């Protein structure tokens, strides 16, 4: 979905410029890929954004779709060379968020321009995929026993999941702000999520179905998820939950209803979209790892984010600043919130 025309138009409404390209690998037969045509031709969306007034970055979200298997570094470097003249002159680098599984050859290679690992990943490199091709009772049976128990418990305790409308977005966003404060995560403005729903309705081409699922107990809103249904895949994009009545397991009810709806819509997989790389009890998101892997033990590891610098000196300065920024948000700011006295 992040390599679609729909995503390009949506991001253009939120500060990015979209550049769609058709890429052909000349002189060879490329490996098969879902979005590739015979002969190694595939589409690729590049997003650009200006910063500091006179500089810009170029970004390929979850692309290129075609994984060569071998010569990964050469492919990324070659794409950067071919695209350079078609991108803003002020672009410091071309950034790829690779959708390729973390197996085989690394994208790092002695090529020019060089390919280097980014200071941080833009999209979650690791995720959990639920196979929803079997009957629902088999899908449930494949989950961990605690997850099955919590899914059933939420129903017994009277948690009801329903699809929300535009009038529910304010309440959901207030809950999302509460989640952001509690779990120390960064979120977009309300307009961003509202724009996602509007784009899913107005885009004239192939587009996802985006749903807001809400879990209530009586009249009380306990949790809500935004889920996208794209072709034969569904993905959990954003989730908000209250600190109240967590013992009713509303988040389990939401995921189960999303799985049920995805299967009914003809999807074959459900993407829980992002987990920590390892089941480390000391990781701040270990609880999230346990929650998501309870639905499936299929953890997909990807290569993450890689850069091809166009202006090496300025890129080095940008990379250093980005590393400091990530340290601040992931370590210092979270620690300060954790140790700040509560009133």
C-alpha positions as CSV (number, residue, x, y, z in Angstrom):
1,X,0.0,0.0,0.0
2,X,2.9,2.4,0.8
3,X,4.1,2.0,-2.8
4,X,0.7,2.9,-4.4
5,X,-0.7,5.9,-6.1
6,X,-3.2,6.2,-3.3
7,X,-0.3,6.6,-0.7
8,X,1.4,9.1,-2.9
9,X,-1.7,11.3,-3.1
10,X,-2.3,11.0,0.6
11,X,1.2,12.0,1.6
12,X,1.1,14.9,-0.8
13,X,-1.7,16.4,1.3
14,X,0.6,16.2,4.3
15,X,3.8,17.9,3.3
16,X,5.4,15.5,0.8
17,X,5.8,15.5,-3.0
18,X,5.1,12.2,-4.8
19,X,7.2,11.0,-7.8
20,X,5.9,7.8,-9.4
21,X,8.4,5.9,-11.6
22,X,8.5,2.8,-13.8
23,X,11.8,1.0,-13.3
24,X,13.2,-1.6,-15.8
25,X,16.2,-3.6,-15.1
26,X,18.0,-3.7,-18.4
27,X,20.0,-6.6,-19.8
28,X,18.7,-9.2,-17.4
29,X,15.7,-11.2,-16.4
30,X,14.7,-10.1,-12.9
31,X,13.3,-12.4,-10.2
32,X,9.6,-12.6,-9.9
33,X,7.9,-10.1,-7.6
34,X,4.2,-9.4,-6.9
35,X,4.4,-6.0,-8.4
36,X,6.9,-6.7,-11.1
37,X,6.1,-7.2,-14.8
38,X,7.9,-9.8,-17.0
39,X,11.4,-8.6,-17.8
40,X,12.0,-6.9,-14.5
41,X,9.8,-3.9,-14.8
42,X,8.1,-2.6,-11.6
43,X,6.6,0.6,-10.3
44,X,8.3,2.6,-7.6
45,X,7.0,5.6,-5.6
46,X,9.5,8.1,-4.3
47,X,8.5,10.8,-1.8
48,X,10.5,14.0,-1.3
49,X,10.3,16.6,1.4
50,X,12.1,19.9,1.9
51,X,13.7,20.8,5.2
52,X,15.8,23.8,6.4
53,X,14.3,25.7,3.4
54,X,17.1,24.7,0.9
55,X,17.6,21.0,1.5
56,X,15.4,18.0,0.9
57,X,15.3,14.2,1.4
58,X,14.0,11.5,-1.0
59,X,12.3,8.5,0.5
60,X,11.1,5.2,-0.9
61,X,8.5,3.7,1.6
62,X,8.7,-0.1,1.6
63,X,10.4,-0.2,-1.8
64,X,11.6,-1.3,-4.2
65,X,9.2,-4.2,-4.2
66,X,11.5,-6.3,-6.3
67,X,14.1,-8.1,-4.3
68,X,17.0,-9.3,-6.5
69,X,18.3,-11.7,-3.9
70,X,21.8,-11.1,-5.0
71,X,23.3,-7.8,-5.9
72,X,21.1,-5.9,-3.5
73,X,23.6,-3.1,-2.9
74,X,24.2,-2.7,-6.6
75,X,20.5,-2.4,-7.3
76,X,20.0,0.3,-4.7
77,X,23.1,2.2,-5.8
78,X,22.0,1.9,-9.5
79,X,18.5,3.1,-8.7
80,X,20.0,6.2,-7.0
81,X,22.2,7.0,-10.0
82,X,19.3,6.6,-12.4
83,X,16.9,8.7,-10.2
84,X,19.3,11.5,-9.2
85,X,18.5,13.8,-12.2
86,X,14.7,13.3,-11.7
87,X,14.8,14.3,-8.0
88,X,15.1,17.8,-6.5
89,X,18.7,19.2,-6.8
90,X,18.7,19.9,-3.1
91,X,18.2,16.2,-2.2
92,X,20.9,15.0,0.3
93,X,20.2,11.3,-0.1
94,X,17.8,8.7,-1.4
95,X,16.4,6.6,1.5
96,X,15.0,3.1,1.0
97,X,12.7,1.3,3.5
98,X,13.3,-2.2,2.3
99,X,10.4,-4.7,2.3
100,X,12.8,-7.6,1.7
101,X,13.1,-10.4,4.2
102,X,16.3,-10.4,6.2
103,X,17.9,-13.4,4.6
104,X,20.8,-13.9,2.2
105,X,23.0,-11.0,1.0
106,X,23.1,-7.7,2.8
107,X,22.3,-4.5,0.9
108,X,25.8,-3.3,2.1
109,X,28.3,-3.6,-0.8
110,X,31.4,-1.8,-2.1
111,X,29.5,0.3,-4.7
112,X,29.4,3.9,-5.8
113,X,27.5,5.8,-4.7
114,X,27.7,3.9,-1.5
115,X,24.8,2.3,0.4
116,X,24.8,2.8,4.1
117,X,22.5,1.8,7.0
118,X,20.4,4.7,8.1
119,X,20.7,6.0,11.7
120,X,17.1,4.8,12.4
121,X,14.4,2.9,10.6
122,X,11.4,4.8,9.2
123,X,9.0,1.9,9.1
124,X,9.1,-1.0,11.6
125,X,11.5,-3.6,10.1
126,X,10.0,-6.5,12.0
127,X,6.4,-7.5,12.1
128,X,4.0,-10.3,12.9
129,X,1.8,-11.9,10.2
130,X,-1.3,-13.9,10.9
131,X,-2.3,-16.5,8.3
132,X,-6.0,-16.2,8.0
133,X,-6.6,-18.6,5.1
134,X,-7.8,-21.4,7.4
135,X,-11.3,-21.4,9.0
136,X,-11.7,-19.0,11.9
137,X,-11.8,-21.7,14.5
138,X,-8.4,-23.0,13.2
139,X,-7.0,-19.4,13.2
140,X,-8.0,-19.0,16.8
141,X,-6.7,-22.5,17.7
142,X,-3.3,-21.5,16.3
143,X,-2.9,-18.6,18.7
144,X,-1.2,-18.9,22.1
145,X,-3.5,-20.2,24.9
146,X,-3.4,-16.9,26.8
147,X,-4.4,-15.0,23.7
148,X,-7.3,-17.4,23.0
149,X,-8.4,-17.0,26.6
150,X,-8.3,-13.2,26.4
151,X,-10.2,-13.1,23.1
152,X,-13.0,-15.2,24.7
153,X,-12.9,-13.3,28.0
154,X,-13.5,-10.0,26.3
155,X,-16.7,-11.3,24.8
156,X,-17.9,-12.9,28.0
157,X,-17.3,-9.6,29.8
158,X,-19.5,-7.7,27.4
159,X,-17.0,-5.9,25.2
160,X,-18.6,-5.0,21.9
161,X,-16.6,-4.1,18.8
162,X,-18.3,-2.0,16.1
163,X,-17.2,0.1,13.1
164,X,-16.9,3.8,13.8
165,X,-17.7,6.7,11.6
166,X,-16.4,10.3,11.1
167,X,-18.3,11.4,14.2
168,X,-16.2,9.0,16.3
169,X,-12.8,10.2,15.2
170,X,-12.6,13.0,17.9
171,X,-13.2,10.5,20.7
172,X,-10.7,8.0,19.2
173,X,-8.0,10.7,18.8
174,X,-8.5,11.8,22.4
175,X,-7.9,8.2,23.4
176,X,-4.8,8.1,21.1
177,X,-3.4,11.1,22.8
178,X,-3.9,9.4,26.2
179,X,-2.1,6.3,24.7
180,X,0.7,8.5,23.4
181,X,1.2,10.1,26.9
182,X,1.1,6.8,28.7
183,X,3.3,4.8,26.4
184,X,5.6,7.7,25.3
185,X,5.0,7.3,21.6
186,X,4.9,10.0,18.9
187,X,1.7,10.6,17.0
188,X,0.5,12.7,14.1
189,X,-2.1,15.5,14.3
190,X,-5.8,14.6,14.1
191,X,-5.9,16.0,10.6
192,X,-3.5,13.3,9.4
193,X,-5.8,10.4,10.4
194,X,-8.8,12.2,9.1
195,X,-7.0,12.7,5.8
196,X,-6.3,9.0,5.6
197,X,-10.0,8.2,5.8
198,X,-10.9,11.0,3.3
199,X,-8.2,9.7,0.8
200,X,-9.5,6.2,1.1
201,X,-12.9,7.5,0.0
202,X,-11.9,10.0,-2.7
203,X,-8.9,8.5,-4.5
204,X,-10.0,7.6,-8.0
205,X,-7.7,4.6,-8.5
206,X,-7.0,1.4,-6.6
207,X,-7.3,2.2,-2.9
208,X,-7.6,0.5,0.4
209,X,-10.6,0.2,2.6
210,X,-9.8,1.9,5.9
211,X,-11.9,1.2,9.0
212,X,-12.0,2.6,12.5
213,X,-12.9,-0.2,14.9
214,X,-14.1,0.7,18.3
215,X,-14.3,-1.5,21.5
216,X,-16.9,-0.4,24.0
217,X,-18.2,-1.6,27.4
218,X,-21.7,-0.2,27.7
219,X,-21.3,3.4,26.7
220,X,-17.7,3.6,27.6
221,X,-15.1,3.7,24.8
222,X,-12.1,1.5,25.9
223,X,-10.0,1.1,22.7
224,X,-10.0,1.7,19.0
225,X,-7.9,0.6,16.0
226,X,-7.4,1.9,12.5
227,X,-7.1,-1.0,10.0
228,X,-6.4,-1.0,6.3
229,X,-7.7,-3.6,3.9
230,X,-5.4,-3.6,0.8
231,X,-6.0,-6.3,-1.9
232,X,-5.4,-9.7,-0.2
233,X,-3.8,-8.2,2.9
234,X,-5.0,-6.3,5.9
235,X,-2.9,-4.3,8.3
236,X,-3.3,-2.9,11.8
237,X,-2.0,0.7,11.5
238,X,-2.8,2.6,14.7
239,X,-4.2,1.6,18.0
240,X,-5.5,3.6,21.0
241,X,-6.6,2.3,24.4
242,X,-7.8,3.6,27.7
243,X,-6.1,3.0,31.0
244,X,-9.5,2.0,32.4
245,X,-11.0,-1.5,32.4
246,X,-7.9,-3.1,30.9
247,X,-8.9,-6.3,32.6
248,X,-11.8,-6.6,30.1
249,X,-9.2,-7.2,27.3
250,X,-10.7,-4.8,24.7
251,X,-7.5,-4.8,22.6
252,X,-7.8,-8.5,22.1
253,X,-11.4,-8.1,21.0
254,X,-10.4,-5.5,18.5
255,X,-7.7,-7.6,16.9
256,X,-10.0,-10.6,16.7
257,X,-12.7,-8.6,15.0
258,X,-10.2,-7.2,12.5
259,X,-9.0,-10.7,11.7
260,X,-12.6,-11.8,11.2
261,X,-13.4,-8.8,9.0
262,X,-10.2,-9.3,6.9
263,X,-11.0,-12.9,6.2
264,X,-14.6,-12.0,5.3
265,X,-13.2,-9.4,2.9
266,X,-11.1,-12.1,1.1
267,X,-7.7,-11.3,2.7
268,X,-5.3,-14.1,3.3
269,X,-3.0,-12.4,5.9
270,X,-3.3,-9.9,8.7
271,X,-0.2,-7.8,9.5
272,X,0.1,-6.6,13.1
273,X,2.7,-4.1,11.8
274,X,5.7,-3.8,14.0
275,X,7.4,-5.6,16.9
276,X,10.7,-5.3,18.6
277,X,13.5,-7.3,16.9
278,X,14.0,-9.8,19.8
279,X,11.9,-11.1,22.7
280,X,14.0,-9.2,25.2
281,X,12.4,-8.6,28.6
282,X,14.5,-5.5,29.0
283,X,13.2,-3.9,25.8
284,X,10.7,-1.1,26.5
285,X,8.3,-2.6,24.0
286,X,8.6,-6.2,25.3
287,X,4.9,-6.2,26.3
288,X,4.0,-5.3,22.7
289,X,6.1,-8.2,21.5
290,X,4.3,-10.6,23.8
291,X,0.9,-9.2,22.8
292,X,1.4,-9.5,19.0
293,X,3.2,-12.8,19.0
294,X,0.3,-14.2,20.9
295,X,-1.7,-14.0,17.7
296,X,0.9,-15.7,15.6
297,X,4.5,-17.0,15.9
298,X,5.3,-15.9,12.3
299,X,7.7,-13.0,12.8
300,X,9.0,-11.4,9.6
301,X,12.4,-9.7,9.9
302,X,13.3,-7.2,7.2
303,X,16.5,-5.3,6.4
304,X,15.1,-1.9,7.5
305,X,16.2,1.5,6.2
306,X,19.2,2.2,4.0
307,X,20.5,5.4,2.5
308,X,22.4,6.3,-0.7
309,X,24.0,9.8,-0.1
310,X,24.1,12.3,-2.9
311,X,26.1,14.9,-0.9
312,X,28.4,12.9,1.5
313,X,29.5,15.7,3.7
314,X,26.1,17.2,4.3
315,X,24.7,13.7,4.6
316,X,27.2,13.0,7.4
317,X,26.0,16.1,9.3
318,X,22.3,15.1,8.8
319,X,23.0,11.6,9.9
320,X,24.7,12.8,13.1
321,X,21.8,15.2,13.8
322,X,19.3,12.4,13.2
323,X,21.1,10.1,15.6
324,X,21.1,12.7,18.3
325,X,17.4,13.3,17.7
326,X,16.6,9.6,18.0
327,X,18.7,9.4,21.2
328,X,16.6,12.3,22.6
329,X,13.2,10.9,21.7
330,X,14.0,7.2,22.5
331,X,16.1,7.6,25.6
332,X,16.4,11.0,27.2
333,X,12.8,12.2,26.7
334,X,11.3,8.9,27.7
335,X,13.5,8.7,30.8
336,X,12.5,12.2,31.8
337,X,8.8,11.4,31.5
338,X,9.4,8.2,33.4
339,X,11.1,10.0,36.3
340,X,8.9,13.1,36.3
341,X,6.8,13.3,39.5
342,X,3.1,12.7,39.0
343,X,0.6,15.2,40.4
